[in-house]
Amino acid sequence: MSNKERAIQLLNSIPENKIIFVIDMLESMKAYAGEEIQPDDWDLKMISEAKKENDGNTVSIDTLASDLGIVL
C-alpha cells in the first residue's frame, strides 16, 4: 500500500465533523512542500559554532560518563 493510499484510508476513517482539523493541517503543510528554507544569520552562527566544537572524534559512553563524574 502506498503512502497516499494509506492516507486516504486514514481519512476515510475520520468522522466528518473532525476532518476540518486534518484539512487545516494539510493546507499548512502544503505551503512548505518541496520548499527549502535558506539558513538565516542565527542558523549560520549555530552551524559555525557546531563545526568548531566538533572535531570529528568520538568518545565512548563510558568515557563520557567518567569525564562527567557519572558512575554507570
PABA-793361 format. One record per residue: residue in one letter; x, y, z of N, C-alpha, C, O in turn. Coordinates in steps of 0.05 Angstrom, whole numbers, padded with zeros to 5 digits. Atoms other than C-alpha are relative to their C-alpha. Layout:
   type      nc1      nc2      nc3     cac1     cac2     cac3      cc1      cc2      cc3      oc1      oc2      oc3
      A        X        Y        Z        X        Y        Z        X        Y        Z        X        Y        Z
...
***
This chain:
   type      nc1      nc2      nc3     cac1     cac2     cac3      cc1      cc2      cc3      oc1      oc2      oc3
      M    00017   -00023    00000    00000    00000    00000    00018    00025    00000    00037    00027    00016
      S   -00016   -00025    00001    00028    00068   -00019   -00008    00018    00023   -00028    00015    00036
      N    00005   -00020   -00021    00032    00126    00029   -00026    00015   -00006   -00042    00021    00012
      K    00024   -00014    00008   -00023    00161   -00010   -00025   -00017    00005   -00045   -00007    00015
      E    00022    00019   -00005   -00068    00100   -00006   -00006   -00002    00030   -00029   -00002    00039
      R    00003    00002   -00029   -00055    00095    00069   -00012    00026    00011   -00029    00025    00029
      A    00011   -00025   -00009   -00070    00169    00078   -00030    00001   -00006   -00046    00010    00011
      I    00029    00000    00007   -00137    00161    00041   -00015   -00019    00019   -00037   -00013    00027
      Q    00013    00019   -00018   -00153    00100    00084   -00004    00013    00027   -00026    00011    00039
      L    00003   -00014   -00026   -00140    00141    00147   -00020    00022   -00001   -00036    00026    00017
      L    00020   -00021    00003   -00180    00200    00121   -00028   -00011    00000   -00046    00001    00011
      N    00027    00012    00001   -00239    00154    00107   -00010   -00009    00027   -00034   -00012    00032
      S    00008    00009   -00027   -00238    00132    00180   -00005    00023    00019   -00014    00018    00042
      I    00004   -00023   -00017   -00242    00203    00208   -00029    00010   -00004   -00038    00014   -00026
      P    00028   -00011    00002   -00312    00229    00225    00000    00027   -00014    00019    00043   -00012
      E    00002   -00025    00016   -00336    00286    00180    00004    00025    00017    00015    00044    00008
      N   -00002   -00024   -00016   -00340    00335    00238    00028    00005    00011    00034    00026    00022
      K   -00027   -00003   -00009   -00266    00324    00254    00020    00004   -00024    00043    00011   -00020
      I   -00017   -00001    00024   -00239    00325    00182    00012    00028   -00004    00033    00031   -00017
      I   -00010   -00027    00004   -00230    00401    00184    00027    00004    00013    00043    00019    00002
      F   -00026   -00001   -00013   -00171    00392    00231    00022   -00011   -00018    00044    00000   -00020
      V   -00019    00012    00019   -00137    00348    00180    00004    00018   -00024    00027    00021   -00033
      I   -00001   -00018    00023   -00153    00395    00124    00018    00024    00006    00035    00032   -00009
      D   -00016   -00023   -00008   -00123    00454    00162    00030   -00008    00002    00047    00008   -00007
      M   -00028    00009   -00002   -00060    00414    00177    00012   -00004   -00028    00035    00004   -00033
      L   -00011    00005    00027   -00052    00392    00104    00004    00027   -00015    00024    00030   -00029
      E   -00003   -00026    00013   -00063    00464    00080    00025    00014    00009    00040    00026   -00007
      S   -00023   -00014   -00010   -00009    00490    00125    00026   -00015   -00009    00046   -00002   -00014
      M   -00023    00015    00010    00039    00434    00104    00005    00004   -00029    00028    00004   -00038
      K   -00002   -00004    00028    00025    00446    00031    00018    00024   -00007    00032    00024   -00027
      A   -00016   -00024    00005    00058    00514    00036    00029   -00006    00002    00045    00009   -00011
      Y   -00028    00006   -00004    00123    00481    00056    00010   -00023   -00017    00033   -00030   -00017
      A   -00007    00023    00016    00122    00422    00008    00021    00007   -00020    00017    00024   -00038
      G   -00022   -00004    00019    00187    00419   -00030    00015    00026    00003    00034    00031   -00012
      E   -00014   -00025   -00005    00209    00486   -00002    00025   -00004    00017    00023   -00017    00038
      E   -00024    00001   -00016    00280    00491    00022    00005    00028    00011    00009    00048   -00004
      I   -00004   -00026   -00013    00289    00547    00072    00030    00005    00004    00043   -00012    00016
      Q   -00028   -00007   -00002    00356    00581    00069    00006    00007    00030   -00010    00020    00042
      P   -00007   -00007   -00028    00392    00587    00137    00003    00030    00003    00015    00044   -00014
      D   -00003   -00028   -00006    00388    00656    00168    00026    00004    00016    00042   -00015    00020
      D   -00025   -00007   -00014    00444    00691    00207    00003   -00017    00025    00025   -00027    00031
      W   -00001    00016   -00025    00427    00654    00272    00007   -00029   -00007    00024   -00041    00006
      D   -00007    00028    00008    00428    00586    00236    00029   -00002   -00008    00043   -00021    00001
      L   -00027    00001    00009    00494    00602    00204    00020    00002    00023    00040   -00012    00024
      K   -00016   -00002   -00024    00523    00622    00271    00001   -00026    00015    00022   -00035    00024
      M    00001    00026   -00014    00500    00557    00304    00015   -00021   -00015    00028   -00038   -00003
      I   -00015    00020    00017    00528    00516    00246    00030    00004    00004    00045   -00015    00007
      S   -00029   -00006   -00004    00595    00552    00253    00010   -00009    00027    00031   -00021    00029
      E   -00008    00008   -00027    00597    00541    00328    00002   -00031    00002    00020   -00042    00015
      A    00000    00029   -00001    00580    00467    00320    00024   -00011   -00014    00036   -00031   -00005
      K   -00023    00010    00014    00635    00458    00269    00026    00004    00016    00044   -00012    00015
      K   -00023   -00006   -00016    00685    00490    00316    00002   -00021    00023    00024   -00030    00030
      E    00000    00018   -00023    00664    00444    00374    00003   -00029   -00009    00012   -00046    00008
      N    00000    00028    00009    00660    00380    00332    00026   -00005   -00016    00027    00004   -00039
      D   -00025    00005    00014    00730    00357    00314   -00001   -00027   -00015    00019   -00035   -00027
      G    00002    00025    00015    00704    00291    00285    00007   -00024    00017    00002   -00047    00008
      N   -00007    00023   -00017    00729    00248    00343   -00024   -00008    00016   -00042    00008    00022
      T    00022    00010   -00016    00682    00204    00381    00011   -00010    00027    00035   -00016    00030
      V   -00007    00009   -00027    00682    00184    00454   -00021   -00021    00008   -00044   -00019    00003
      S    00019    00021   -00009    00652    00121    00484   -00017    00011    00022   -00010    00030    00036
      I    00018   -00008   -00021    00593    00128    00531    00013   -00003    00027    00008    00013    00045
      D   -00014    00004   -00025    00636    00101    00587    00020    00022    00006    00021    00032    00029
      T   -00019   -00022   -00003    00690    00154    00576   -00015    00026    00006   -00007    00041    00024
      L    00016   -00025   -00004    00638    00209    00572   -00011    00000    00028   -00010    00020    00042
      A    00011    00002   -00027    00604    00185    00636    00022    00005    00021    00018    00020    00040
      S   -00022   -00004   -00018    00671    00182    00671    00009    00029    00001    00014    00040    00023
      D   -00008   -00028    00002    00690    00252    00647   -00020    00018    00015   -00012    00039    00026
      L    00021   -00016   -00012    00624    00278    00674   -00004   -00008    00030   -00021    00004    00043
      G    00002    00008   -00028    00633    00242    00741   -00024   -00018    00005   -00034   -00019    00028
      I    00023    00017   -00003    00576    00194    00728    00009   -00029    00001    00025   -00038   -00015
      V   -00007    00029   -00003    00582    00122    00752   -00022   -00016   -00013   -00046   -00014   -00006
      L    00020    00017    00014    00548    00072    00706   -00002   -00027    00013   -00017   -00044    00004
***
